Amino acid sequence: MSPMSRSQQALLFLARLPESRVEARLDRLVETGAITSKERDQRLGYAQSPRGGGELVWFHAAGEEECRACVALCARLFEDRPETQALITTRVDQLPPSQDQITYVRLPVESLQAVGRFLRHWDPDCLVWTGGGYRPTLLYEVHKRGVPCLSVDSVVGDASIDVPVHLPGLLPATMRLFDEAFCSETRAVALWRRAGVSTDRIVLTGPLEDGTRHIRIDETKRAEIAEHFGTRPVWYAAALRSDEIASVVSAHATGLRRSHRLILVVDLENPQDVGELIAACVSNGMNVQTGNLHLGLSDAVQVLFMPNQSAHPLWFRIAPVSYMGGSLSREGAIDPYPAAAMGSAILHGPNGGEHSGGYARLQKVRATRLVRNARELAVGLSDLLSPDLAAELAHAAWESTSAGAETADRILDSILQTLDGRSEVRS
């Protein structure tokens, strides 16, 4: 165990303040409506969910982007260790609902009593801290319990190391509590080295992103569906919103003038909007087929409605070009990473919604085509009907997701090695 620095001793002294002061402050926040009673109890370290048996990996996510990246990493972790549980603490305003194997709770305040209750209940086997905002008291208590700690850079690429209280020597003392630090750029490596962390504990990787999960499709089914299209060019509009239907149908009409055998496959966010889709197609002189492909696909069909959002990855693999629904709507776009991973060139509007960070990263490497209105969507589609240009975008997107997957692989390997080591100690 590392000895405490004087700054850590001072901080732990502050953390020993009477808990009644902490409770009073949180009670005032409840009274003003800033937090709920449930959140107050979680911040005091009181358990509101069962821990369950077996291994538990604790992820702390600084924000929404980090939270999604941690969930993607959990999915890969569960593939290797199906019995493992995950705990995610995060600072986002609204906690996501807990799901199978993943529980979301608030981080306890920097009080020894609250931290102690939290750690005694959850008893984590490993901590993966993403996105900075380090908590010295909490991390010291985790370290004191012998729980391995990994730090991962912010998903948004903001290389920084910080603690909430500025005491001389506190930052380096806190950073040295980590067993490994995964840095997304050389600037971050320099920050950790200046903090006195040995180079053998610093790993230079790319950023951990929410597109790092494995996506599998049924290749037999893909081949069967692709056979229906033959040599016809295909593009896909995924999770289309009602206020985007006219723009997409108009873009398709423009595309048909360039490639008369072009077919549009549509999935609607709300299947009840199918009447609006059919009306828009008919008014543009297009034939629409709805439902499955078991009866075949006529050459006269120009628009195919397939209401099954779970099949997005399959269509992203089949269609060389895909439009991300919601991106020209008020609601915001769907996740771009499945399309990127499946090799489909991405067309999208300016509203990335909760996935804005992902779109920004893909745009940075010129892996998508941004359109701002119906006219630009038509032009963008026409341009991407050129196989060379579509392939260029798709390749850039694939390279970006592959880099994220490699980072996830390295972090996951470290987590698995940590869990193996803990299992040996406990057995």
C-alpha positions as CSV (number, residue, x, y, z in Angstrom):
1,M,0.0,0.0,0.0
2,S,1.3,3.4,-0.9
3,P,2.0,5.8,2.1
4,M,-0.3,8.8,2.4
5,S,1.1,12.1,1.4
6,R,0.5,15.1,3.7
7,S,-2.1,16.4,1.3
8,Q,-4.0,13.1,1.4
9,Q,-3.8,13.2,5.2
10,A,-5.3,16.7,5.1
11,L,-8.0,15.7,2.7
12,L,-8.9,12.6,4.8
13,F,-9.2,14.8,7.8
14,L,-11.7,17.0,6.0
15,A,-13.5,13.8,4.9
16,R,-13.9,12.9,8.6
17,L,-16.1,15.9,9.3
18,P,-19.4,15.0,11.1
19,E,-21.7,13.3,8.7
20,S,-24.6,15.4,10.0
21,R,-23.1,18.4,8.0
22,V,-23.1,16.4,4.8
23,E,-26.6,15.2,5.4
24,A,-27.8,18.7,6.2
25,R,-26.4,20.0,2.9
26,L,-28.0,17.1,0.9
27,D,-31.3,17.7,2.7
28,R,-31.3,21.3,1.6
29,L,-30.8,20.1,-2.0
30,V,-33.7,17.8,-1.7
31,E,-35.9,20.6,-0.3
32,T,-35.0,22.9,-3.2
33,G,-35.7,20.0,-5.7
34,A,-32.1,19.9,-6.9
35,I,-31.9,16.2,-6.1
36,T,-34.3,13.5,-5.1
37,S,-34.5,11.6,-1.8
38,K,-33.3,8.5,-3.6
39,E,-30.2,10.4,-5.0
40,R,-29.6,11.8,-1.5
41,D,-29.4,8.3,-0.1
42,Q,-27.2,7.1,-2.9
43,R,-24.8,10.0,-2.3
44,L,-24.6,9.0,1.3
45,G,-23.6,5.5,0.2
46,Y,-26.8,3.7,1.2
47,A,-27.4,0.7,-1.0
48,Q,-30.8,0.7,-2.8
49,S,-30.0,-2.3,-5.1
50,P,-28.7,-5.8,-4.2
51,R,-25.1,-6.5,-5.0
52,G,-25.6,-10.1,-6.2
53,G,-22.9,-12.7,-6.0
54,G,-19.8,-13.2,-8.1
55,E,-17.4,-10.7,-9.7
56,L,-18.4,-7.0,-10.0
57,V,-16.6,-4.5,-12.2
58,W,-17.2,-0.9,-11.3
59,F,-17.1,1.7,-14.1
60,H,-17.2,5.4,-13.3
61,A,-18.3,7.5,-16.3
62,A,-17.8,11.3,-16.3
63,G,-20.5,12.1,-18.8
64,E,-23.0,10.7,-21.3
65,E,-20.3,9.8,-23.9
66,E,-18.3,7.9,-21.4
67,C,-21.4,6.2,-20.0
68,R,-22.3,4.8,-23.5
69,A,-18.6,3.7,-24.0
70,C,-18.7,1.9,-20.6
71,V,-21.9,0.1,-21.6
72,A,-20.4,-1.0,-24.9
73,L,-17.3,-2.2,-22.9
74,C,-19.7,-4.1,-20.6
75,A,-21.3,-5.9,-23.5
76,R,-17.9,-7.2,-24.5
77,L,-17.0,-8.1,-20.9
78,F,-20.1,-10.1,-20.5
79,E,-19.3,-12.1,-23.6
80,D,-16.1,-13.3,-21.9
81,R,-17.5,-13.6,-18.4
82,P,-21.3,-14.1,-18.6
83,E,-21.6,-14.2,-14.8
84,T,-19.9,-10.9,-14.1
85,Q,-21.9,-7.9,-12.9
86,A,-21.2,-4.3,-13.6
87,L,-21.8,-1.2,-11.6
88,I,-21.8,2.2,-13.4
89,T,-21.6,5.5,-11.5
90,T,-22.0,8.7,-13.5
91,R,-22.5,12.4,-13.2
92,V,-25.2,12.6,-15.9
93,D,-28.3,14.5,-14.9
94,Q,-30.6,11.5,-15.4
95,L,-29.4,8.0,-14.5
96,P,-30.3,5.4,-17.1
97,P,-32.5,2.6,-15.8
98,S,-30.6,-0.5,-14.6
99,Q,-30.6,-3.5,-16.8
100,D,-29.5,-7.1,-16.8
101,Q,-26.1,-7.3,-15.2
102,I,-25.7,-3.5,-15.1
103,T,-26.7,-1.3,-12.1
104,Y,-26.5,2.5,-12.2
105,V,-26.1,4.5,-9.0
106,R,-24.7,7.9,-7.9
107,L,-21.2,8.3,-6.7
108,P,-21.0,8.8,-2.9
109,V,-19.8,12.1,-1.5
110,E,-16.2,12.6,-0.3
111,S,-17.1,11.5,3.2
112,L,-15.4,8.5,4.8
113,Q,-18.7,7.2,6.2
114,A,-20.5,7.4,2.8
115,V,-17.5,5.9,0.9
116,G,-17.2,3.2,3.5
117,R,-20.9,2.2,3.2
118,F,-20.6,2.3,-0.6
119,L,-17.5,0.1,-0.8
120,R,-18.7,-2.4,1.8
121,H,-21.9,-3.0,0.0
122,W,-20.6,-3.2,-3.6
123,D,-17.2,-4.7,-2.8
124,P,-15.9,-4.2,-6.4
125,D,-13.2,-6.4,-7.9
126,C,-12.0,-3.7,-10.2
127,L,-12.5,0.0,-10.9
128,V,-12.4,1.6,-14.3
129,W,-12.5,5.4,-14.0
130,T,-13.3,7.2,-17.3
131,G,-13.2,10.9,-18.1
132,G,-11.3,12.5,-15.2
133,G,-12.8,14.4,-12.3
134,Y,-10.9,12.2,-9.9
135,R,-12.1,11.8,-6.3
136,P,-9.0,11.5,-3.9
137,T,-10.8,10.3,-0.8
138,L,-12.8,7.7,-2.7
139,L,-9.8,6.5,-4.7
140,Y,-7.6,6.2,-1.6
141,E,-10.2,4.1,0.2
142,V,-10.6,1.9,-2.9
143,H,-6.8,1.5,-3.1
144,K,-6.6,0.7,0.6
145,R,-9.0,-2.2,0.1
146,G,-6.7,-3.6,-2.6
147,V,-9.0,-3.0,-5.5
148,P,-7.1,-2.5,-8.8
149,C,-7.8,0.8,-10.4
150,L,-7.6,1.7,-14.1
151,S,-8.0,5.2,-15.6
152,V,-9.2,5.8,-19.1
153,D,-9.1,9.2,-20.9
154,S,-12.3,11.1,-21.6
155,V,-14.1,9.9,-24.7
156,V,-14.4,13.5,-25.9
157,G,-10.6,13.7,-26.1
158,D,-10.1,16.4,-23.4
159,A,-6.7,15.3,-22.0
160,S,-6.6,16.5,-18.4
161,I,-6.1,15.2,-14.9
162,D,-7.8,17.0,-12.1
163,V,-9.0,16.8,-8.5
164,P,-11.7,18.9,-6.9
165,V,-9.5,20.2,-4.0
166,H,-6.3,22.1,-4.7
167,L,-3.8,21.0,-2.0
168,P,0.0,20.8,-2.7
169,G,0.9,17.3,-3.8
170,L,-2.7,16.0,-3.9
171,L,-2.9,15.5,-7.6
172,P,0.3,13.4,-8.0
173,A,-0.6,11.4,-4.9
174,T,-4.0,10.6,-6.4
175,M,-2.8,9.7,-9.8
176,R,-0.3,7.2,-8.3
177,L,-3.2,5.3,-6.9
178,F,-4.0,3.9,-10.3
179,D,-2.5,0.7,-11.5
180,E,-2.8,1.6,-15.2
181,A,-3.6,4.8,-17.1
182,F,-4.9,4.4,-20.6
183,C,-4.2,7.7,-22.5
184,S,-5.7,8.6,-25.9
185,E,-2.9,11.0,-26.9
186,T,0.7,11.9,-26.1
187,R,-0.3,15.1,-24.2
188,A,-2.1,13.0,-21.7
189,V,0.9,10.7,-21.3
190,A,3.0,13.8,-20.5
191,L,0.5,14.9,-17.8
192,W,0.6,11.5,-16.1
193,R,4.4,11.4,-16.2
194,R,4.6,14.9,-14.7
195,A,2.4,13.6,-11.9
196,G,5.1,11.1,-11.1
197,V,3.4,8.0,-12.5
198,S,5.9,5.5,-13.8
199,T,6.0,4.9,-17.5
200,D,5.3,1.2,-17.1
201,R,1.8,2.0,-15.8
202,I,0.9,4.4,-18.7
203,V,-0.5,2.9,-21.9
204,L,-0.9,5.1,-25.1
205,T,-4.1,4.1,-27.0
206,G,-6.8,5.7,-29.0
207,P,-9.9,7.0,-27.3
208,L,-12.5,4.6,-25.9
209,E,-15.7,5.2,-27.8
210,D,-19.3,4.0,-27.6
211,G,-18.8,2.3,-31.0
212,T,-16.5,-0.3,-29.6
213,R,-19.0,-3.1,-29.2
214,H,-19.0,-6.2,-31.4
215,I,-21.9,-6.3,-33.9
216,R,-22.8,-9.6,-35.3
217,I,-25.2,-10.4,-38.2
218,D,-26.5,-13.5,-39.7
219,E,-24.4,-13.8,-42.9
220,T,-26.8,-16.5,-44.3
221,K,-29.7,-14.2,-43.9
222,R,-27.8,-11.3,-45.4
223,A,-27.0,-13.3,-48.5
224,E,-30.6,-14.4,-48.8
225,I,-31.8,-10.8,-48.7
226,A,-29.1,-9.5,-51.0
227,E,-30.1,-12.0,-53.6
228,H,-33.5,-10.3,-53.9
229,F,-31.9,-7.1,-55.0
230,G,-29.5,-8.7,-57.5
231,T,-27.5,-5.9,-59.1
232,R,-29.9,-3.2,-58.1
233,P,-28.2,-0.3,-56.2
234,V,-29.7,0.0,-52.6
235,W,-29.7,2.8,-50.0
236,Y,-31.2,2.6,-46.5
237,A,-33.1,5.2,-44.4
238,A,-32.9,3.9,-40.8
239,A,-35.4,4.9,-38.1
240,L,-36.9,7.7,-40.2
241,R,-39.0,10.3,-38.4
242,S,-42.3,11.5,-39.8
243,D,-40.9,15.0,-40.5
244,E,-38.1,13.5,-42.6
245,I,-40.2,11.3,-44.8
246,A,-40.8,14.0,-47.5
247,S,-37.0,14.9,-47.6
248,V,-35.9,11.3,-48.0
249,V,-38.5,10.5,-50.6
250,S,-37.6,13.6,-52.6
251,A,-33.9,12.7,-52.4
252,H,-34.8,9.2,-53.7
253,A,-36.7,10.8,-56.6
254,T,-33.5,12.7,-57.5
255,G,-31.4,9.6,-57.2
256,L,-33.8,7.7,-59.5
257,R,-33.1,10.2,-62.2
258,R,-29.4,9.2,-62.0
259,S,-29.9,5.5,-61.4
260,H,-33.3,4.3,-62.5
261,R,-33.0,0.9,-60.8
262,L,-32.2,2.5,-57.4
263,I,-34.2,1.1,-54.5
264,L,-34.8,2.7,-51.1
265,V,-35.2,0.6,-48.0
266,V,-37.0,2.4,-45.2
267,D,-37.4,1.7,-41.5
268,L,-39.6,4.1,-39.6
269,E,-39.1,5.1,-36.0
270,N,-42.9,4.9,-35.7
271,P,-44.3,2.2,-37.9
272,Q,-47.7,4.0,-37.8
273,D,-46.2,6.6,-40.1
274,V,-46.3,4.1,-42.9
275,G,-49.4,5.8,-44.4
276,E,-47.5,9.0,-44.7
277,L,-44.6,7.2,-46.3
278,I,-46.9,5.6,-48.9
279,A,-48.6,8.8,-49.6
280,A,-45.3,10.6,-50.2
281,C,-44.1,7.9,-52.5
282,V,-47.3,7.7,-54.5
283,S,-47.3,11.5,-55.0
284,N,-43.8,11.1,-56.5
285,G,-44.9,8.3,-58.8
286,M,-43.1,5.5,-56.8
287,N,-44.3,2.0,-56.2
288,V,-44.0,0.8,-52.5
289,Q,-43.8,-2.7,-51.1
290,T,-44.4,-3.2,-47.4
291,G,-43.5,-6.2,-45.2
292,N,-41.2,-9.1,-45.7
293,L,-39.4,-10.4,-48.8
294,H,-40.7,-13.9,-48.8
295,L,-42.9,-13.2,-51.8
296,G,-40.0,-11.7,-53.7
297,L,-39.3,-8.2,-54.9
298,S,-40.6,-6.9,-58.2
299,D,-38.4,-4.8,-60.5
300,A,-41.2,-2.2,-60.4
301,V,-40.8,-1.6,-56.7
302,Q,-38.8,1.5,-55.9
303,V,-39.3,1.8,-52.1
304,L,-39.3,-1.1,-49.7
305,F,-40.7,-0.6,-46.2
306,M,-39.2,-3.0,-43.7
307,P,-40.4,-2.3,-40.1
308,N,-37.8,-4.0,-37.9
309,Q,-35.3,-1.7,-36.1
310,S,-33.5,-4.7,-34.7
311,A,-32.3,-5.5,-38.2
312,H,-30.4,-2.2,-38.6
313,P,-27.0,-3.8,-38.7
314,L,-28.1,-6.2,-41.4
315,W,-29.3,-3.4,-43.7
316,F,-26.2,-1.4,-43.0
317,R,-24.2,-4.3,-44.3
318,I,-26.4,-4.7,-47.4
319,A,-26.8,-1.0,-48.3
320,P,-23.6,0.9,-49.5
321,V,-25.2,4.2,-48.4
322,S,-27.4,4.8,-45.3
323,Y,-29.2,7.9,-44.0
324,M,-29.3,8.2,-40.2
325,G,-32.9,8.9,-39.1
326,G,-33.6,11.7,-36.7
327,S,-30.6,13.8,-37.9
328,L,-32.8,16.2,-39.9
329,S,-35.5,16.1,-37.2
330,R,-35.9,17.7,-33.8
331,E,-35.5,14.4,-31.9
332,G,-31.9,13.8,-32.9
333,A,-30.1,11.0,-34.8
334,I,-29.6,7.4,-34.1
335,D,-26.2,5.9,-33.2
336,P,-23.9,6.1,-36.2
337,Y,-21.4,3.4,-35.1
338,P,-23.4,0.3,-36.3
339,A,-23.5,1.8,-39.8
340,A,-19.8,2.6,-39.6
341,A,-18.9,-0.8,-38.4
342,M,-20.9,-2.5,-41.1
343,G,-19.3,-0.5,-43.9
344,S,-22.1,1.7,-45.0
345,A,-21.4,5.3,-46.1
346,I,-23.2,7.6,-43.7
347,L,-25.5,10.4,-44.7
348,H,-26.8,12.5,-41.8
349,G,-28.2,15.9,-40.8
350,P,-26.9,18.4,-38.2
351,N,-28.8,17.1,-35.2
352,G,-26.8,14.2,-33.7
353,G,-28.8,14.3,-30.5
354,E,-27.3,12.2,-27.8
355,H,-24.8,10.8,-30.3
356,S,-23.4,14.2,-31.3
357,G,-20.0,13.3,-30.0
358,G,-19.9,10.2,-32.2
359,Y,-20.9,12.1,-35.3
360,A,-18.3,14.8,-34.5
361,R,-15.5,12.2,-34.3
362,L,-16.6,10.5,-37.5
363,Q,-16.8,13.9,-39.3
364,K,-13.3,14.8,-38.0
365,V,-11.9,11.9,-40.0
366,R,-14.1,12.6,-43.0
367,A,-16.1,9.5,-42.5
368,T,-19.6,10.9,-43.1
369,R,-21.5,13.3,-45.4
370,L,-23.3,16.1,-43.5
371,V,-26.4,17.5,-45.1
372,R,-28.4,20.4,-43.7
373,N,-31.7,20.2,-45.6
374,A,-33.7,18.2,-48.1
375,R,-31.8,19.8,-51.1
376,E,-28.4,18.9,-49.7
377,L,-29.7,15.4,-48.9
378,A,-30.6,14.8,-52.5
379,V,-27.2,16.1,-53.6
380,G,-25.4,14.0,-51.0
381,L,-27.2,10.9,-52.1
382,S,-26.4,11.5,-55.8
383,D,-22.8,12.0,-55.0
384,L,-22.6,8.8,-52.9
385,L,-24.1,6.8,-55.7
386,S,-20.6,6.9,-57.0
387,P,-19.2,3.6,-55.6
388,D,-15.7,5.1,-55.2
389,L,-16.9,8.0,-53.0
390,A,-19.1,5.8,-50.9
391,A,-16.3,3.3,-50.4
392,E,-14.0,6.2,-49.3
393,L,-16.4,7.3,-46.6
394,A,-17.1,3.8,-45.5
395,H,-13.5,2.9,-45.2
396,A,-12.7,6.0,-43.1
397,A,-15.6,5.2,-40.8
398,W,-14.5,1.6,-40.5
399,E,-10.9,2.6,-39.7
400,S,-12.2,4.9,-36.9
401,T,-14.4,2.2,-35.4
402,S,-11.6,-0.3,-35.7
403,A,-9.2,2.0,-33.7
404,G,-11.8,2.3,-31.0
405,A,-12.2,-1.5,-30.9
406,E,-8.5,-2.0,-30.5
407,T,-8.5,0.4,-27.5
408,A,-11.5,-1.5,-26.0
409,D,-9.5,-4.8,-26.6
410,R,-6.5,-3.5,-24.6
411,I,-8.7,-2.2,-21.7
412,L,-10.8,-5.4,-21.7
413,D,-7.6,-7.5,-21.6
414,S,-6.4,-5.5,-18.6
415,I,-9.8,-5.9,-16.8
416,L,-9.8,-9.7,-17.5
417,Q,-6.3,-10.1,-16.2
418,T,-7.2,-8.1,-13.1
419,L,-10.3,-10.4,-12.5
420,D,-8.2,-13.5,-13.0
421,G,-5.7,-12.2,-10.4
422,R,-8.5,-11.4,-8.0
423,S,-10.0,-14.9,-8.5
424,E,-6.6,-16.5,-7.7
425,V,-6.3,-14.5,-4.5
426,R,-9.8,-15.3,-3.3
427,S,-9.6,-19.0,-4.1
